[in-house]
Amino acid sequence: MKFSSEAEKTLARLIHDLDLSCFSAAQKTVFEHRLQQEFPLLFSMLLDVYGDQYDFYYHLQQLMVSLRDAFDARKPALKKKDETSLNDGPWFKDHKSLGIACYVDLFAGDLAKLKNRIPYLVDLGVTYIHLMPLYKSPEGDSDGGYAVSDYRQVDPKLGTIEELAALADAFAQAGIHLVLDFVFNHSSDEHQWAEKAKQGDPEFQDYYWMFESKDLPNQYETHLREIFPQVRKGNFTWCDTSKRWVWTTFNSFQWDLNYSNPAVFNAITQEMLFLANIGCDALRLDALAFIWKELGTNCENQPKAHRLISAFNACLKIVSPSVVFKSEAIVHPDEVLKYIGKDECELSYNPLLMALIWNSLATRKTKLLTQSMQQSFAISPDCAWVNYIRCHDDIGWTFDDAVAYDLGINPHDHRYFLNQFFTGRFEGSFAKGVAFAENKETGDCRVCGSLASLAGLESALEQNDQALIDLAVARILMVHSIILSIGGIPLLYSGDELGLLNDYSYQSDINKLADDRWVHRIAVNDKSIKRATAKGSPEFAISSGLKKLISIRKSESLLGEGSTEILQTNNEHVFAYSRKTNTEEMIALCNFSEHQQFVKAEHVGIEGNQRLDLISQQNLVLTNGLISLAPYQIRWLK
């Protein structure tokens, strides 16, 4: 089969049957042009996934109707933004980019009050805000909002969908890009689709993975891992109403959607485009590694998951090309890279960098960080990492075992050490973290905690030791310096910019008690913001120090478009990398130890003293060809 000609003929038939009378002549031209551009890829991906189904063409027709309706519903201002982005290039490559992630209720209270926080965000330098899921979800435990009951309704406690659209406009006027979650692996068991499935509607039972007996689930289960073993065993939940077993990878109230059914792809596409039309600039793809189920596999990172994401991406580019996908793949580093590309996710969290920064803080050694970044940091210049130190989720140690073994590190034992260190169980640890999803049978767990508490500030304050407080502040600023300068969008987690400590009040809330991630989901209020203005406090040192680093980043264009090279040094305690453009270069050095360290200038490509430290604003002075770094010192040498 000549694929290109078949795709062209198929599109011609689809357009012929599609009523486009709702469009002006100009809009009809734009829509058809985007179809011509994106349909070959869309057709290829969907043909590979659904082409053997007898009603494949019918579902293509229905998809075209959804794309037409979403394009027609898109506001003129958003269509103008689409055209601007196509002409000007991606917004996320700018060196002035700075992100923050937050829960609306914890950061401001509700959507109306969040609008009043825009001046605070602008003062901090934020150009990108990720609002954690704010959709209607079950009362009580909703996995932090990641069990969605209605993609088109905001949680009533936060406001309305109209207020969210108005907030998106206000963010745009302030130069802030809005990021929303696209929770598309599963829905809440209270979603209208799930409710209909419970009542026995066969059409909607096919929207989920539902089984009359446990025989087939048991066959799948042989190859599946448990995500939350502390909550329940296995990946299937008995629904007494429907008398069926339901696939529930994460929690019993989160029902996995059945993407082997093309009607599900079409239905979720409609929800995706509705979210895009609210006015967001990016959609974070939640749990994208799990969307395709294949018997005999672990049902993670399957090839058809990539086909589906490419198909979703093509639909997005037809209707709203200024909106991009952000990958949330907390998996093996090699698998993370496979989701990054213009046809899948142009943005991606960098979980490897995050995990190995914490590893280097614990070990005071940078060899695993350096070698891993040399192997995995480079991505397409069309895309960008979203670099972060903390997020709403836990820390899992997702480094590559092969790299660890190559460095003489036993990965199993090392992960055990890291868990012990960051939960404060290792003698001499400065961290005050909490174990999450601890498996009592294997001893495995992940780690929760605010950045400040994990970096030693909580412990130092408890001991009332100024020297330890100063070290903790230095650690916090150093790790932020890396995400601000290594290449990509730096993403702060709300409260970390203020040095907030763990909040243990969740242990008294029955709806949060079983989820230790609430220890670092901390409310930001006027009091905590004001505390960060009190000179002499650690909060002030963190806030003012971070603002200084952000200001330097925004003044240096090579921290946006520049390329990154991870460097080897002669010192295992120092992490180094260069940022380069055709005309400029900066060498970054980070001392991960509480002791003074030295690096040979020639090892990082520095000759002579003709370098300015952008942070201290002092010229570099070499002693016997050595660059000195105080405990946890950062140098940006240009």
VENFENKA-V231976 format. One record per residue. RES is the residue in three letters. SS is DSSP state (h for helix, s for strand, l for the rest). OMEGA is omega in degrees with one decimal (999 if undefined). NEAR is the number of other C-alpha atoms within 12 Angstrom. Layout:
# VENFENKA-V231976
RES,SS,OMEGA,NEAR
RES,SS,OMEGA,NEAR
This chain:
# VENFENKA-V231976
MET,l,173.0,6
LYS,l,-169.6,10
PHE,h,-175.3,17
SER,h,-179.7,18
SER,h,178.0,14
GLU,h,177.4,17
ALA,h,179.7,27
GLU,h,179.1,23
LYS,h,-179.8,18
THR,h,179.2,28
LEU,h,179.0,32
ALA,h,178.4,20
ARG,h,-179.1,17
LEU,h,-179.6,29
ILE,h,179.4,28
HIS,h,-177.2,15
ASP,h,-174.4,18
LEU,l,179.3,25
ASP,l,-179.3,18
LEU,l,-177.6,25
SER,l,178.2,16
CYS,l,-175.7,18
PHE,l,165.9,21
SER,l,179.6,12
ALA,h,-178.7,12
ALA,h,-179.1,13
GLN,h,176.3,24
LYS,h,178.4,21
THR,h,179.7,14
VAL,h,-177.6,27
PHE,h,-178.6,35
GLU,h,178.1,28
HIS,h,179.4,18
ARG,h,175.3,30
LEU,h,-179.9,34
GLN,h,-178.5,26
GLN,h,-169.6,22
GLU,h,-173.4,30
PHE,h,-179.9,41
PRO,h,178.1,28
LEU,h,-179.8,33
LEU,h,-179.8,38
PHE,h,-179.9,40
SER,h,-178.1,28
MET,h,-177.4,33
LEU,h,177.3,38
LEU,h,179.9,29
ASP,h,-176.7,24
VAL,h,-170.0,28
TYR,h,-171.7,30
GLY,l,-178.9,20
ASP,l,-179.5,14
GLN,l,-171.6,18
TYR,l,-175.8,13
ASP,l,-177.8,16
PHE,h,-176.9,25
TYR,h,177.4,24
TYR,h,-179.2,21
HIS,h,173.6,26
LEU,h,177.7,37
GLN,h,179.7,27
GLN,h,178.2,26
LEU,h,178.6,38
MET,h,177.8,37
VAL,h,179.2,27
SER,h,179.5,31
LEU,h,177.9,42
ARG,h,-176.2,35
ASP,h,180.0,26
ALA,h,177.5,32
PHE,h,179.4,37
ASP,h,-176.8,29
ALA,h,-175.8,26
ARG,l,-175.4,31
LYS,l,179.4,21
PRO,h,-178.9,16
ALA,h,179.2,20
LEU,h,176.7,29
LYS,h,176.7,29
LYS,h,177.5,19
LYS,h,177.8,29
ASP,h,-178.2,34
GLU,h,178.8,24
THR,h,-178.3,18
SER,h,178.5,21
LEU,h,-178.6,19
ASN,h,-172.5,13
ASP,h,-178.1,14
GLY,l,-172.6,19
PRO,l,-179.9,30
TRP,h,-170.1,37
PHE,h,180.0,41
LYS,h,-174.8,30
ASP,l,179.1,29
HIS,l,178.0,33
LYS,l,-178.5,35
SER,l,175.2,43
LEU,l,-177.7,47
GLY,s,171.2,42
ILE,s,177.9,40
ALA,s,-178.0,40
CYS,s,165.3,41
TYR,l,-176.4,37
VAL,h,-175.9,39
ASP,h,-178.6,29
LEU,h,-176.7,30
PHE,h,-174.5,37
ALA,l,-177.0,28
GLY,l,177.0,24
ASP,l,-175.1,27
LEU,h,179.6,34
ALA,h,-180.0,26
LYS,h,177.4,23
LEU,h,177.5,32
LYS,h,179.1,30
ASN,h,179.0,20
ARG,l,-178.6,28
ILE,h,177.0,31
PRO,h,177.1,20
TYR,h,-179.9,25
LEU,h,179.5,32
VAL,h,178.5,27
ASP,h,178.6,19
LEU,h,-179.5,33
GLY,l,-175.7,34
VAL,l,175.7,38
THR,l,-174.6,39
TYR,s,179.3,39
ILE,s,176.6,45
HIS,s,176.7,38
LEU,s,178.6,42
MET,l,-169.6,38
PRO,l,-174.9,38
LEU,l,-177.7,44
TYR,s,176.7,39
LYS,s,-177.3,31
SER,s,-176.3,34
PRO,l,171.6,26
GLU,l,-178.3,22
GLY,l,-177.8,18
ASP,l,177.3,24
SER,l,-176.5,30
ASP,h,178.6,35
GLY,h,179.9,37
GLY,h,-177.7,34
TYR,l,167.4,40
ALA,l,-170.9,43
VAL,s,177.2,42
SER,s,178.1,33
ASP,s,-179.0,35
TYR,s,-173.6,40
ARG,s,175.7,31
GLN,s,173.5,27
VAL,s,172.3,31
ASP,l,-176.2,33
PRO,l,179.1,23
LYS,l,-176.6,19
LEU,l,-178.5,30
GLY,l,-176.9,26
THR,l,178.6,23
ILE,h,176.6,28
GLU,h,177.4,20
GLU,h,178.0,25
LEU,h,178.1,36
ALA,h,177.9,30
ALA,h,177.6,23
LEU,h,177.2,33
ALA,h,177.1,38
ASP,h,-179.4,27
ALA,h,176.4,25
PHE,h,-179.1,33
ALA,h,179.7,28
GLN,h,179.3,19
ALA,l,179.9,25
GLY,l,-178.2,25
ILE,l,178.8,36
HIS,s,-177.3,39
LEU,s,176.0,44
VAL,s,177.2,39
LEU,s,176.6,42
ASP,s,171.1,41
PHE,s,-175.7,45
VAL,s,-167.9,42
PHE,l,173.5,43
ASN,l,-173.6,41
HIS,s,170.8,44
SER,s,171.1,47
SER,s,174.7,38
ASP,l,174.6,39
GLU,l,175.6,26
HIS,l,-177.2,31
GLN,h,177.1,23
TRP,h,-179.7,34
ALA,h,179.2,38
GLU,h,177.9,27
LYS,h,177.7,21
ALA,h,178.6,32
LYS,h,-177.2,30
GLN,l,172.9,19
GLY,l,178.9,22
ASP,l,-175.1,19
PRO,h,179.3,18
GLU,h,-176.0,21
PHE,h,169.9,26
GLN,h,175.8,35
ASP,l,174.3,29
TYR,l,-177.2,38
TYR,s,174.7,44
TRP,l,-176.0,41
MET,s,-173.8,35
PHE,s,180.0,24
GLU,l,178.1,21
SER,l,-177.9,18
LYS,l,-174.2,21
ASP,h,-178.5,15
LEU,h,173.9,21
PRO,h,179.3,30
ASN,h,178.2,20
GLN,h,175.3,19
TYR,h,-172.1,25
GLU,h,-178.7,26
THR,l,-173.6,18
HIS,l,-175.3,19
LEU,l,173.4,27
ARG,l,177.1,20
GLU,l,-176.9,26
ILE,l,-179.5,29
PHE,l,-175.5,27
PRO,l,179.6,26
GLN,l,-178.5,26
VAL,l,-177.4,23
ARG,l,178.2,21
LYS,l,173.2,21
GLY,l,-174.1,30
ASN,l,-177.6,37
PHE,s,-177.5,38
THR,s,177.8,33
TRP,s,175.5,26
CYS,s,-174.5,29
ASP,l,-179.5,14
THR,l,-178.3,18
SER,l,-176.9,25
LYS,l,-179.8,19
ARG,s,170.8,26
TRP,s,-178.6,31
VAL,s,177.5,41
TRP,s,-178.4,43
THR,l,-175.2,38
THR,l,-170.7,42
PHE,l,179.5,36
ASN,l,-176.8,34
SER,l,-179.2,31
PHE,l,176.2,36
GLN,s,-175.9,39
TRP,s,-179.8,43
ASP,s,178.2,44
LEU,s,-173.5,41
ASN,l,-177.2,36
TYR,l,170.2,34
SER,l,177.2,29
ASN,l,-177.3,32
PRO,h,176.9,37
ALA,h,177.6,33
VAL,h,177.3,33
PHE,h,-178.8,39
ASN,h,-178.7,34
ALA,h,-179.3,28
ILE,h,175.8,35
THR,h,177.7,37
GLN,h,178.8,33
GLU,h,179.2,32
MET,h,-177.8,40
LEU,h,173.2,42
PHE,h,179.2,34
LEU,h,178.3,41
ALA,h,-177.3,44
ASN,h,172.1,43
ILE,h,178.7,38
GLY,l,178.9,43
CYS,l,-179.4,42
ASP,l,177.4,43
ALA,s,174.7,42
LEU,s,177.2,45
ARG,s,-178.6,40
LEU,s,-176.4,39
ASP,s,173.9,34
ALA,l,-174.8,36
LEU,h,-177.7,46
ALA,h,-170.8,34
PHE,h,-165.5,41
ILE,l,-179.6,41
TRP,l,-179.6,35
LYS,l,179.9,33
GLU,l,-178.7,26
LEU,l,-179.8,18
GLY,l,176.5,17
THR,l,176.4,19
ASN,l,176.9,23
CYS,l,174.7,30
GLU,l,174.7,31
ASN,l,-179.8,32
GLN,l,-178.4,25
PRO,h,-177.8,25
LYS,h,170.7,29
ALA,h,177.7,37
HIS,h,177.6,34
ARG,h,-178.2,33
LEU,h,179.9,45
ILE,h,176.2,50
SER,h,178.8,37
ALA,h,175.6,38
PHE,h,-179.1,45
ASN,h,179.6,41
ALA,h,177.5,38
CYS,h,179.5,48
LEU,h,-177.9,44
LYS,h,177.0,40
ILE,h,-174.2,42
VAL,h,-170.7,45
SER,l,-172.6,47
PRO,l,176.2,44
SER,l,-178.6,36
VAL,l,-179.3,46
VAL,s,175.7,49
PHE,s,170.9,46
LYS,s,-177.2,42
SER,s,170.5,41
GLU,l,-179.4,40
ALA,l,-179.5,36
ILE,l,-173.0,35
VAL,l,179.0,29
HIS,l,-176.5,27
PRO,h,178.8,34
ASP,h,179.7,28
GLU,h,177.0,29
VAL,h,-176.0,37
LEU,h,-176.3,35
LYS,h,179.7,32
TYR,l,-172.6,45
ILE,s,178.8,38
GLY,l,-177.7,27
LYS,l,-178.4,31
ASP,l,175.4,32
GLU,l,-177.0,40
CYS,s,179.0,42
GLU,l,173.6,42
LEU,s,176.7,43
SER,s,167.6,46
TYR,s,178.4,41
ASN,l,-175.3,47
PRO,h,-179.8,42
LEU,h,177.9,42
LEU,h,-179.8,47
MET,h,-175.7,39
ALA,h,-174.3,40
LEU,h,169.3,40
ILE,h,177.5,47
TRP,h,177.2,43
ASN,h,-178.6,41
SER,h,175.0,34
LEU,h,-179.0,42
ALA,h,-174.1,35
THR,h,-171.9,30
ARG,l,-178.4,29
LYS,l,-171.5,28
THR,l,-173.8,36
LYS,h,179.4,34
LEU,h,176.2,41
LEU,h,-177.0,43
THR,h,-176.1,36
GLN,h,179.3,32
SER,h,179.3,38
MET,h,175.5,36
GLN,h,-176.7,24
GLN,h,-166.9,23
SER,h,-174.3,31
PHE,l,-174.3,37
ALA,l,176.1,25
ILE,l,-179.9,31
SER,l,177.2,23
PRO,l,176.1,24
ASP,l,-172.7,24
CYS,l,-179.5,36
ALA,s,170.4,42
TRP,s,165.2,46
VAL,s,-173.3,47
ASN,s,-174.5,40
TYR,s,177.2,42
ILE,l,178.1,46
ARG,l,172.7,45
CYS,l,-178.9,42
HIS,l,-172.2,39
ASP,l,-179.6,33
ASP,l,173.4,37
ILE,s,173.3,43
GLY,l,-172.5,35
TRP,l,-170.7,35
THR,l,178.2,35
PHE,l,-177.7,41
ASP,l,-179.9,33
ASP,h,-177.7,23
ALA,h,177.6,21
VAL,h,179.0,26
ALA,h,179.7,27
TYR,h,-180.0,18
ASP,h,179.9,15
LEU,l,179.3,20
GLY,l,-179.6,14
ILE,l,174.0,20
ASN,l,-171.6,19
PRO,h,-180.0,23
HIS,h,-179.4,22
ASP,h,-177.5,18
HIS,h,176.6,27
ARG,h,177.6,32
TYR,h,178.0,26
PHE,h,-177.8,28
LEU,h,177.1,37
ASN,h,178.7,38
GLN,h,-177.5,30
PHE,h,-171.7,32
PHE,h,170.4,44
THR,l,175.7,34
GLY,l,-178.6,28
ARG,l,180.0,19
PHE,l,-176.2,19
GLU,l,179.4,13
GLY,l,179.7,16
SER,l,175.5,29
PHE,l,-170.6,34
ALA,l,175.3,39
LYS,l,179.9,38
GLY,l,-178.7,42
VAL,s,178.0,34
ALA,s,179.4,36
PHE,s,178.5,34
ALA,l,-178.5,32
GLU,l,178.1,30
ASN,l,-175.7,19
LYS,l,-178.8,13
GLU,l,-176.9,10
THR,l,-176.1,12
GLY,l,-179.2,20
ASP,l,174.7,28
CYS,l,168.0,34
ARG,s,-170.6,36
VAL,s,174.8,43
CYS,s,176.4,40
GLY,l,175.5,44
SER,l,179.6,46
LEU,h,-176.5,50
ALA,h,-179.1,47
SER,h,178.3,40
LEU,h,-178.1,47
ALA,l,172.1,50
GLY,l,-175.8,44
LEU,h,-179.5,43
GLU,h,179.7,35
SER,h,-179.3,30
ALA,h,178.4,27
LEU,h,177.7,27
GLU,h,180.0,16
GLN,h,-178.9,14
ASN,l,-176.8,14
ASP,l,-175.2,17
GLN,h,179.1,19
ALA,h,178.7,19
LEU,h,176.5,26
ILE,h,179.9,31
ASP,h,178.5,31
LEU,h,179.9,35
ALA,h,178.4,39
VAL,h,179.7,43
ALA,h,177.0,37
ARG,h,-177.4,45
ILE,h,-179.9,45
LEU,h,-179.3,43
MET,h,-177.6,41
VAL,h,174.8,48
HIS,h,-180.0,45
SER,h,-179.2,44
ILE,h,-178.6,47
ILE,h,179.5,39
LEU,h,-170.3,42
SER,h,-170.5,54
ILE,l,178.5,45
GLY,l,-175.9,47
GLY,l,178.4,45
ILE,s,172.9,43
PRO,s,-178.1,50
LEU,s,175.9,44
LEU,s,171.0,43
TYR,s,-173.4,42
SER,l,-179.0,44
GLY,l,179.0,40
ASP,h,179.4,45
GLU,h,179.9,48
LEU,h,179.8,41
GLY,l,-178.1,47
LEU,l,-179.1,39
LEU,l,177.8,38
ASN,l,175.4,34
ASP,l,-175.0,29
TYR,h,-177.0,26
SER,h,179.2,20
TYR,h,-177.8,21
GLN,h,177.2,18
SER,h,-178.3,15
ASP,l,-175.3,16
ILE,l,-178.8,14
ASN,l,-178.2,19
LYS,l,-171.4,22
LEU,l,-176.1,21
ALA,l,-177.2,28
ASP,l,-174.9,37
ASP,h,177.1,40
ARG,h,178.4,34
TRP,h,179.5,38
VAL,h,179.4,37
HIS,h,171.6,42
ARG,l,-163.7,39
ILE,l,179.2,35
ALA,l,173.0,32
VAL,l,-179.1,33
ASN,l,-177.8,24
ASP,h,-179.7,20
LYS,h,-178.8,14
SER,h,176.7,25
ILE,h,180.0,29
LYS,h,-179.3,17
ARG,h,-179.4,25
ALA,l,176.4,29
THR,l,-178.1,22
ALA,l,-178.3,18
LYS,l,-179.7,15
GLY,l,179.2,16
SER,l,176.3,23
PRO,h,178.4,38
GLU,h,177.6,37
PHE,h,180.0,27
ALA,h,179.3,30
ILE,h,-176.4,41
SER,h,-177.7,36
SER,h,178.6,28
GLY,h,179.1,33
LEU,h,178.8,37
LYS,h,177.6,30
LYS,h,179.3,27
LEU,h,178.8,37
ILE,h,-179.8,38
SER,h,178.7,27
ILE,h,178.7,27
ARG,h,-175.6,37
LYS,h,179.7,26
SER,h,-175.2,19
GLU,l,-175.0,29
SER,h,-178.6,27
LEU,h,176.4,32
LEU,h,173.4,43
GLY,l,-174.7,35
GLU,l,-176.4,33
GLY,l,175.9,29
SER,s,-176.8,31
THR,s,171.6,33
GLU,s,177.5,31
ILE,s,-172.2,33
LEU,s,170.3,35
GLN,l,174.1,32
THR,l,175.5,33
ASN,l,-174.4,21
ASN,l,-174.9,31
GLU,l,179.6,27
HIS,l,-173.3,37
VAL,s,175.2,47
PHE,s,-174.2,50
ALA,s,175.5,43
TYR,s,177.7,38
SER,s,170.8,34
ARG,s,-174.6,37
LYS,s,163.4,27
THR,l,178.2,19
ASN,l,-173.7,12
THR,l,-173.7,13
GLU,l,174.6,19
GLU,s,173.2,28
MET,s,174.8,38
ILE,s,177.4,43
ALA,s,177.4,46
LEU,s,-179.2,50
CYS,s,178.7,51
ASN,s,-178.4,41
PHE,l,-177.9,44
SER,l,176.7,31
GLU,l,178.1,29
HIS,l,177.1,17
GLN,l,179.7,20
GLN,s,179.2,29
PHE,s,178.0,31
VAL,s,175.2,34
LYS,s,-176.5,26
ALA,h,-177.1,32
GLU,h,-179.3,20
HIS,h,179.1,22
VAL,h,173.0,31
GLY,l,179.7,27
ILE,l,177.7,29
GLU,l,177.9,21
GLY,l,-175.9,19
ASN,l,-173.6,22
GLN,l,178.7,16
ARG,l,175.3,28
LEU,s,173.2,22
ASP,s,-175.6,25
LEU,l,-177.1,28
ILE,l,-180.0,32
SER,l,-175.7,19
GLN,l,177.1,15
GLN,s,176.7,16
ASN,s,179.0,19
LEU,l,175.2,28
VAL,l,179.1,21
LEU,l,173.8,21
THR,s,-176.7,15
ASN,l,177.4,15
GLY,l,-176.9,20
LEU,s,171.4,24
ILE,s,-179.2,41
SER,s,175.4,27
LEU,s,175.5,32
ALA,l,178.4,25
PRO,l,178.8,29
TYR,l,-179.5,35
GLN,l,175.0,37
ILE,s,170.6,40
ARG,s,171.7,39
TRP,s,-170.6,38
LEU,s,-176.7,36
LYS,l,999,33
